[in-house]
Amino acid sequence: MKEEIRKILKMVEEKKITAEEAEKLIDLVEPENTGLMQYDSSANGNNEKFLRIKVVENGANKVNVNIPLSLLEVGLKLGTQVGAQFEPKLEALKNIDFNEIVQSIKNGAQGKLVEVRR
């Protein structure tokens, strides 16, 4: 996959394609763009799991974030303590069981786990 991305970037450098066209091509050669992403994250070969969040609006990528599972678990614990402050803004997320998502990732789930539309 790295080689394909390198070729795409070379095409941008040579002004054969635009950055927008390159983004679309990279999206095609990347593995699943939502859900779980797993890759070798350390020199000792440990595979850390990540929750990959991608927000697309009108066909354009607005947000692309990778959250380590370990950080997600800490965030969930903190969220229960400070969540009341943000409750009105988080109404759309009330029906999502984040603990179930974490457990699914730990059990090896891959691909799109949740899709939120408005």
N, CA, C and O of each residue as an XYZ file, in Angstrom:
472
protein
N       0.825     -1.191      0.000
C       0.000      0.000      0.000
C       0.869      1.254      0.000
O       0.536      2.223     -0.682
N       1.979      1.262      0.750
C       2.835      2.444      0.792
C       3.348      2.811     -0.593
O       3.454      3.990     -0.930
N       3.662      1.809     -1.384
C       4.188      2.057     -2.731
C       3.146      2.764     -3.597
O       3.488      3.674     -4.352
N       1.880      2.355     -3.495
C       0.823      3.001     -4.276
C       0.674      4.462     -3.876
O       0.528      5.336     -4.730
N       0.712      4.721     -2.572
C       0.578      6.100     -2.089
C       1.771      6.928     -2.550
O       1.612      8.085     -2.941
N       2.951      6.346     -2.506
C       4.154      7.041     -2.972
C       4.009      7.422     -4.452
O       4.385      8.524     -4.850
N       3.467      6.517     -5.257
C       3.263      6.806     -6.683
C       2.267      7.945     -6.871
O       2.453      8.813     -7.724
N       1.214      7.932     -6.068
C       0.203      8.995     -6.156
C       0.827     10.339     -5.794
O       0.590     11.340     -6.471
N       1.625     10.364     -4.725
C       2.275     11.610     -4.312
C       3.261     12.102     -5.374
O       3.405     13.306     -5.587
N       3.922     11.179     -6.026
C       4.845     11.534     -7.109
C       4.074     12.191     -8.253
O       4.560     13.145     -8.862
N       2.873     11.686     -8.548
C       2.047     12.272     -9.603
C       1.636     13.698     -9.250
O       1.556     14.558    -10.128
N       1.375     13.953     -7.965
C       1.050     15.313     -7.523
C       2.278     16.201     -7.692
O       2.182     17.317     -8.202
N       3.424     15.699     -7.262
C       4.675     16.446     -7.366
C       4.967     16.831     -8.819
O       5.447     17.931     -9.093
N       4.678     15.928     -9.731
C       4.907     16.177    -11.161
C       3.756     16.944    -11.808
O       3.745     17.166    -13.018
N       2.787     17.346    -10.980
C       1.615     18.112    -11.423
C       0.779     17.377    -12.477
O       0.155     17.998    -13.338
N       0.780     16.045    -12.391
C      -0.045     15.236    -13.285
C      -1.477     15.142    -12.777
O      -2.413     14.981    -13.560
N      -1.646     15.246    -11.441
C      -2.978     15.240    -10.827
C      -3.011     16.305     -9.737
O      -1.970     16.750     -9.254
N      -4.233     16.710     -9.355
C      -4.392     17.696     -8.283
C      -4.375     16.999     -6.925
O      -4.460     15.774     -6.841
N      -4.265     17.796     -5.867
C      -4.298     17.244     -4.512
C      -5.637     16.564     -4.242
O      -5.686     15.529     -3.578
N      -6.725     17.144     -4.757
C      -8.049     16.556     -4.557
C      -8.148     15.193     -5.243
O      -8.712     14.250     -4.689
N      -7.600     15.102     -6.441
C      -7.607     13.821     -7.150
C      -6.754     12.792     -6.409
O      -7.103     11.614     -6.331
N      -5.630     13.263     -5.869
C      -4.754     12.369     -5.101
C      -5.470     11.843     -3.865
O      -5.346     10.668     -3.521
N      -6.220     12.717     -3.198
C      -6.956     12.295     -2.006
C      -7.941     11.180     -2.344
O      -8.061     10.205     -1.603
N      -8.640     11.325     -3.456
C      -9.598     10.296     -3.864
C      -8.895      8.976     -4.185
O      -9.384      7.902     -3.835
N      -7.750      9.068     -4.848
C      -6.998      7.853     -5.170
C      -6.478      7.170     -3.907
O      -6.535      5.946     -3.788
N      -5.977      7.960     -2.976
C      -5.466      7.392     -1.723
C      -6.592      6.710     -0.962
O      -6.394      5.645     -0.378
N      -7.782      7.322     -0.964
C      -8.929      6.689     -0.305
C      -9.233      5.327     -0.926
O      -9.682      4.417     -0.230
N      -8.993      5.183     -2.222
C      -9.260      3.912     -2.894
C      -8.252      2.830     -2.520
O      -8.611      1.655     -2.433
N      -6.994      3.213     -2.298
C      -5.979      2.203     -2.002
C      -5.806      1.942     -0.516
O      -5.166      0.962     -0.135
N      -6.371      2.810      0.342
C      -6.299      2.575      1.780
C      -7.204      1.415      2.148
O      -8.193      1.159      1.461
N      -6.874      0.694      3.245
C      -7.824     -0.303      3.732
C      -9.079      0.399      4.235
O      -9.151      1.628      4.227
N     -10.038     -0.354      4.660
C     -11.331      0.161      5.138
C     -11.164      1.529      5.799
O     -10.357      1.677      6.717
N     -11.926      2.536      5.338
C     -11.769      3.903      5.809
C     -12.497      4.203      7.105
O     -12.361      5.302      7.641
N     -13.252      3.273      7.612
C     -13.928      3.495      8.878
C     -13.800      2.242      9.699
O     -13.440      1.185      9.181
N     -14.093      2.353     10.981
C     -14.038      1.180     11.843
C     -12.673      0.980     12.448
O     -12.006      1.954     12.799
N     -12.243     -0.248     12.578
C     -11.015     -0.585     13.277
C      -9.821     -0.571     12.348
O      -9.888     -1.038     11.211
N      -8.733     -0.029     12.849
C      -7.484     -0.074     12.115
C      -6.443     -0.689     13.037
O      -6.393     -0.348     14.219
N      -5.623     -1.577     12.530
C      -4.591     -2.206     13.345
C      -3.292     -2.187     12.564
O      -3.256     -2.563     11.392
N      -2.219     -1.747     13.220
C      -0.915     -1.808     12.577
C       0.163     -1.871     13.630
O      -0.094     -1.632     14.810
N       1.380     -2.194     13.204
C       2.506     -2.325     14.120
C       2.893     -0.934     14.601
O       3.357     -0.114     13.809
N       2.708     -0.658     15.892
C       2.905      0.689     16.397
C       4.153      0.849     17.242
O       4.397      1.938     17.762
N       4.946     -0.191     17.399
C       6.134     -0.042     18.232
C       7.271     -0.891     17.699
O       7.078     -1.801     16.893
N       8.445     -0.571     18.168
C       9.634     -1.280     17.699
C       9.641     -2.740     18.136
O      10.244     -3.581     17.470
N       8.975     -3.051     19.250
C       8.995     -4.432     19.736
C       7.928     -5.305     19.089
O       7.774     -6.467     19.466
N       7.184     -4.763     18.118
C       6.251     -5.582     17.356
C       4.869     -5.723     17.964
O       4.081     -6.533     17.476
N       4.535     -4.970     19.008
C       3.182     -5.049     19.569
C       2.193     -4.433     18.589
O       2.433     -3.353     18.049
N       1.095     -5.118     18.365
C       0.040     -4.563     17.513
C      -0.956     -3.842     18.393
O      -1.681     -4.475     19.161
N      -0.999     -2.521     18.291
C      -1.966     -1.739     19.046
C      -3.187     -1.541     18.164
O      -3.065     -1.362     16.952
N      -4.360     -1.573     18.773
C      -5.594     -1.401     18.021
C      -6.056      0.044     18.146
O      -5.874      0.694     19.176
N      -6.659      0.523     17.064
C      -7.136      1.893     17.004
C      -8.590      1.908     16.553
O      -9.025      1.045     15.791
N      -9.327      2.889     17.029
C     -10.652      3.180     16.505
C     -10.452      4.304     15.507
O      -9.962      5.377     15.862
N     -10.822      4.067     14.281
C     -10.641      5.056     13.231
C     -11.972      5.750     12.996
O     -12.981      5.105     12.712
N     -11.962      7.059     13.116
C     -13.174      7.854     12.934
C     -12.973      8.756     11.724
O     -11.998      9.502     11.633
N     -13.912      8.666     10.810
C     -13.839      9.486      9.607
C     -15.173     10.187      9.436
O     -16.226      9.550      9.440
N     -15.124     11.507      9.286
C     -16.325     12.299      9.064
C     -16.267     12.832      7.639
O     -15.310     13.498      7.245
N     -17.316     12.524      6.873
C     -17.397     12.958      5.479
C     -18.630     13.837      5.334
O     -19.723     13.469      5.762
N     -18.440     15.001      4.724
C     -19.554     15.906      4.488
C     -19.539     16.312      3.022
O     -18.541     16.838      2.528
N     -20.635     16.071      2.336
C     -20.743     16.395      0.910
C     -19.600     15.780      0.100
O     -19.071     16.407     -0.818
N     -19.232     14.562      0.446
C     -18.197     13.853     -0.293
C     -16.769     14.243      0.046
O     -15.826     13.668     -0.497
N     -16.595     15.217      0.940
C     -15.244     15.664      1.308
C     -14.916     15.223      2.730
O     -15.764     15.277      3.621
N     -13.681     14.788      2.930
C     -13.245     14.399      4.272
C     -13.122     15.638      5.145
O     -12.405     16.576      4.799
N     -13.820     15.643      6.273
C     -13.746     16.759      7.213
C     -12.887     16.405      8.418
O     -12.169     17.254      8.946
N     -12.962     15.146      8.854
C     -12.207     14.685     10.023
C     -11.703     13.281      9.745
O     -12.423     12.454      9.185
N     -10.468     13.015     10.136
C      -9.899     11.679     10.016
C      -9.016     11.479     11.244
O      -7.894     11.983     11.290
N      -9.515     10.745     12.240
C      -8.831     10.607     13.526
C      -8.653      9.136     13.860
O      -9.555      8.326     13.647
N      -7.484      8.797     14.385
C      -7.210      7.445     14.866
C      -6.991      7.516     16.370
O      -6.085      8.208     16.835
N      -7.814      6.805     17.130
C      -7.729      6.839     18.589
C      -7.257      5.479     19.087
O      -7.914      4.468     18.840
N      -6.111      5.444     19.794
C      -5.660      4.167     20.359
C      -6.710      3.625     21.327
O      -7.314      4.384     22.084
N      -6.923      2.321     21.299
C      -7.928      1.700     22.157
C      -7.673      2.024     23.626
O      -8.617      2.270     24.378
N      -6.412      2.026     24.040
C      -6.094      2.318     25.442
C      -6.533      3.732     25.821
O      -7.031      3.944     26.927
N      -6.359      4.695     24.926
C      -6.789      6.064     25.190
C      -8.312      6.161     25.184
O      -8.890      6.914     25.968
N      -8.954      5.415     24.316
C     -10.413      5.407     24.250
C     -11.014      4.946     25.573
O     -11.989      5.522     26.056
N     -10.423      3.903     26.157
C     -10.932      3.393     27.434
C     -10.790      4.433     28.542
O     -11.699      4.594     29.357
N      -9.669      5.134     28.581
C      -9.470      6.193     29.579
C     -10.477      7.313     29.345
O     -11.066      7.835     30.292
N     -10.672      7.680     28.081
C     -11.627      8.730     27.747
C     -13.048      8.386     28.152
O     -13.799      9.259     28.588
N     -13.423      7.124     28.013
C     -14.767      6.706     28.420
C     -14.948      6.849     29.921
O     -16.011      7.261     30.386
N     -13.914      6.511     30.680
C     -13.995      6.650     32.139
C     -14.106      8.116     32.536
O     -14.894      8.463     33.416
N     -13.324      8.979     31.895
C     -13.401     10.411     32.180
C     -14.739     10.986     31.741
O     -15.312     11.843     32.414
N     -15.223     10.511     30.617
C     -16.482     11.014     30.078
C     -17.654     10.826     31.017
O     -18.559     11.660     31.057
N     -17.647      9.746     31.770
C     -18.747      9.523     32.710
C     -18.707     10.533     33.845
O     -19.732     10.814     34.465
N     -17.528     11.082     34.121
C     -17.388     12.049     35.210
C     -17.714     13.475     34.775
O     -18.240     14.252     35.572
N     -17.414     13.832     33.537
C     -17.639     15.207     33.083
C     -18.736     15.307     32.028
O     -19.034     16.403     31.553
N     -19.326     14.206     31.664
C     -20.303     14.157     30.583
C     -21.532     15.018     30.771
O     -22.093     15.497     29.785
N     -21.972     15.232     31.998
C     -23.192     15.999     32.241
C     -23.084     17.419     31.697
O     -24.087     17.997     31.277
N     -21.891     17.981     31.699
C     -21.689     19.343     31.195
C     -22.021     19.449     29.710
O     -22.485     20.490     29.243
N     -21.782     18.376     28.979
C     -21.925     18.398     27.527
C     -23.153     17.637     27.043
O     -23.337     17.459     25.839
N     -23.980     17.194     27.952
C     -25.107     16.331     27.616
C     -25.981     16.861     26.480
O     -26.312     16.094     25.576
N     -26.368     18.137     26.485
C     -27.221     18.611     25.382
C     -26.556     18.488     24.011
O     -27.240     18.253     23.015
N     -25.245     18.642     23.946
C     -24.532     18.592     22.670
C     -24.281     17.164     22.208
O     -23.977     16.939     21.037
N     -24.404     16.210     23.100
C     -24.108     14.819     22.781
C     -25.355     13.968     22.601
O     -25.280     12.740     22.638
N     -26.479     14.596     22.410
C     -27.758     13.889     22.293
C     -27.718     12.797     21.224
O     -28.253     11.708     21.432
N     -27.088     13.081     20.084
C     -27.045     12.113     18.976
C     -26.258     10.858     19.325
O     -26.422      9.827     18.673
N     -25.413     10.928     20.336
C     -24.566      9.786     20.692
C     -25.143      8.930     21.814
O     -24.545      7.921     22.190
N     -26.288      9.317     22.348
C     -26.860      8.598     23.494
C     -27.154      7.132     23.210
O     -27.059      6.300     24.112
N     -27.507      6.805     21.985
C     -27.880      5.426     21.656
C     -26.693      4.548     21.285
O     -26.873      3.388     20.914
N     -25.488      5.086     21.381
C     -24.289      4.314     21.047
C     -23.661      3.795     22.333
O     -23.354      4.570     23.238
N     -23.474      2.499     22.410
C     -22.844      1.874     23.577
C     -21.340      1.770     23.321
O     -20.869      0.820     22.696
N     -20.596      2.759     23.813
C     -19.160      2.805     23.554
C     -18.420      1.657     24.225
O     -17.400      1.199     23.711
N     -18.911      1.190     25.353
C     -18.277      0.034     25.998
C     -18.407     -1.212     25.119
O     -17.497     -2.039     25.063
N     -19.534     -1.335     24.442
C     -19.717     -2.462     23.521
C     -18.758     -2.351     22.333
O     -18.237     -3.358     21.854
N     -18.531     -1.136     21.865
C     -17.584     -0.926     20.765
C     -16.180     -1.333     21.195
O     -15.480     -2.035     20.464
N     -15.769     -0.890     22.386
C     -14.440     -1.243     22.905
C     -14.312     -2.757     23.022
O     -13.294     -3.326     22.628
N     -15.331     -3.405     23.556
C     -15.285     -4.860     23.711
C     -15.214     -5.554     22.349
O     -14.497     -6.542     22.190
N     -15.945     -5.044     21.385
C     -15.906     -5.617     20.035
C     -14.507     -5.505     19.435
O     -14.015     -6.445     18.811
N     -13.874     -4.352     19.626
C     -12.517     -4.157     19.112
C     -11.556     -5.123     19.790
O     -10.715     -5.734     19.130
N     -11.679     -5.260     21.105
C     -10.815     -6.197     21.839
C     -10.996     -7.625     21.336
O     -10.049     -8.411     21.325
N     -12.215     -7.955     20.922
C     -12.512     -9.304     20.435
C     -12.162     -9.487     18.961
O     -12.430    -10.542     18.386
N     -11.561     -8.460     18.343
C     -11.082     -8.602     16.974
C     -11.995     -8.077     15.887
O     -11.764     -8.349     14.709
N     -13.031     -7.329     16.250
C     -13.930     -6.788     15.225
C     -13.159     -5.865     14.293
O     -12.264     -5.137     14.723
N     -13.514     -5.901     13.019
C     -12.894     -5.026     12.029
C     -13.971     -4.476     11.122
O     -15.061     -5.040     11.017
N     -13.663     -3.378     10.472
C     -14.612     -2.773      9.545
C     -15.468     -1.732     10.232
O     -15.184     -1.327     11.359
N     -16.508     -1.302      9.558
C     -17.377     -0.250     10.072
C     -18.208     -0.802     11.219
O     -18.954     -1.767     11.052
N     -18.073     -0.179     12.385
C     -18.820     -0.623     13.563
C     -20.045      0.249     13.808
O     -21.085     -0.243     14.246
N     -19.922      1.543     13.526
C     -21.017      2.481     13.769
C     -21.031      3.499     12.642
O     -19.981      3.951     12.185
N     -22.223      3.855     12.201
C     -22.366      4.943     11.243
C     -23.442      5.864     11.776
O     -24.568      5.434     12.025
N     -23.099      7.134     11.954
C     -24.039      8.122     12.469
C     -24.350      9.089     11.336
O     -23.445      9.661     10.727
N     -25.630      9.263     11.061
C     -26.061     10.204     10.017
C     -27.022     11.193     10.632
O     -27.745     10.886     11.580
N     -27.013     12.374     10.075
C     -27.991     13.357     10.532
C     -28.730     13.954      9.391
O     -29.596     14.805      9.593
